[in-house]
Amino acid sequence: MDNQRWLKEVPVDKGWYLAGFVDGEGSFNVSFAQKDDYKSGWQVTPSFNVSQRDNTTLFLLKKYLGCGRLKRRKDGCWIFVVENPKSLQERVIPFFERFNFLSSKAKTNFSLFQRIVNLLVEDKHLTKEGLEQIAQIREKLNEGRGRKRKFNLSDIQSLKKSSEAIR
């Protein structure tokens, strides 16, 4: 992509600081919601977020990524979140490809998330097979204790739609 001049303009010290911060505090997620008004019956929402009481670093993330939004929770904690698949593909993913994570857990989750975002941008979620592929990849995302999901792979597989393109 030629439109990544913005990435070269990120000061190296800030880029590595933010990558390290996100390595420890960030999260890559994908949620499914049943939606009767969607042809597939499912809404797929990718999300990159970071939560902190002090919003200084979150403002820096927003500034250097050039996307996302800041929200304040009732408990006073701030959340920086990016859910738009195009913003994730064009801003968040290139940023963390340039400023890599050090922990194997963050590297793994980022790689899985990247695959899912690419499938979404390619509209693969609009077919039963693509939706199942996304759900299968998501099963490996954020493995471990404390993971809560309303819907999982078996919910997606029980979808009663045909295997043709849903659109």
N, C-alpha and C positions, 0 to 999 in steps of 0.2 A: 504494500500500500504506500503510495507516494505521499499521502496526507498525514504522515507521521513526523513532520517537522517539530510539532509540539513536544514529542518525546525526546528529541535531541536537545530541546531547550530546558528540560528538567535538570536542575543542578544535581550533579552526581551525588554529593553528600546528602541532599534531601531525598533523592530517589532511594538510596540504600537505607537511609534512616526509616523511611516509610515502609519499605519492603520488610525490614526487620520487625517493625512495629506490627504490621499486618501478619507476619509469620507467627507472632505470639498471640495476637488479639483478634485477628480477622477470621471471617467465616465465609465459606462458599456453600450455598444451599440451592436446592431445587425442590419446589413444592408442587403438589398436584391438588387441584380442587375440582370437585364435580360441578359441572355447569350444564344445566339443561339447555341453555340457549347457545351452546357451542356444538358444532356439528359432530365433533369427536366425543362430546360429553365431558371433556376434561380441559381445564386450564393448566398450563405448565408455566411456572414462574421461576426463572433463575434469579438468584440474589447473591450479591457480594455485600457483606456488611461488617462494620466494626462498631463496637459499643464502648463508651468511656464516660466517666463523670466529667473529666476535663475535655472540652471540645477543641482545644488548640490543634492537636494532631489531626483531628477529623476535618477541620477547616483546611489544613494543608493538603490532605488527601483530595478533598473536593477541588481545591485550587489547581493542583498539578494533574489530576485526572481529567479535569474539565467536564465532569458529569456527576450525576448522583444528587442526593439531597440529604440534608440534616434534619433529624426529628428529635424532639425532646420527649422522653417518656414521663409518665406521672411520677415515677420515683426519682426524677432529676437526672437520670442517665441520658446521654446523647447517643444517637445512632446515625452513622453515615451509611447510606444504602444506595446501591445501584441495581436496578431490576430490568432496565431496558436492554434486550438482547443485542441490539446494534451498538449501544454504548459499551456493553460488556466486551463485545467482539473488537471494537475499534479503539477503545481506550484502556479498559482494565486489563484485558489479556496482554496486549502489547507492553504495557507498563511492567507487568510481572514477568514477562518473557525477557525484558531487558534487565530488570532488577529482580533476580531470582531469589527464591526462598532457600534457606539453609536446611531447615528441618525436613526430614523425609515425609512426615505426615502432611505438612503444608504442600510440599511438592506433589505428592500423590493426589490430594484433594483438588489442587489447582488443575492438574492434568485431566482428571475426571470431569471437572466442571467445564474446562475448555472444550472437551469432546461434546458435552451436552449442549453448550451454547452454540457450537458450530452446527449441530443437528437442528437446533431450533431456528437458526438463521437460514438454514437450507429448507425450512418448512417440513422437515421429516416428521414432526409431531402431528402432522395432519393425516398421517396414515396409521393404521393399527400397528403395523410392524415397527414404524418409527417411534411411536409412543412406547411400545414395549421395550425397544432398544434403549430409549432414554431412561425408562424405569429400571432396567437391568444395570445400567451404568450407575444410576443413582443409589442402588443398593450398596455399592462399594464406597460411596461418598460419606465421609465423616463416621467411619465405623468406630464402634466402641461404646462405652457406657454413656448413658445420658441422652442418647439420640431418641427423639420422639417424632413419630410420623403418623399422621392421620390416615394416609393411604400408602400402600406399598405395591410391590410388583404384582402380587396376586389380585389386587383390586383392579389394576390396569388390564391384566390378562383376562379378567372376567367380563371385560367390555363386550357388549353384544353387537358391535358394529361389524360390518363386512370388512374384508381385508383390502378393499379398494381404497383409493384416495378418498378421504372424507370430505374434502372441499368441493 
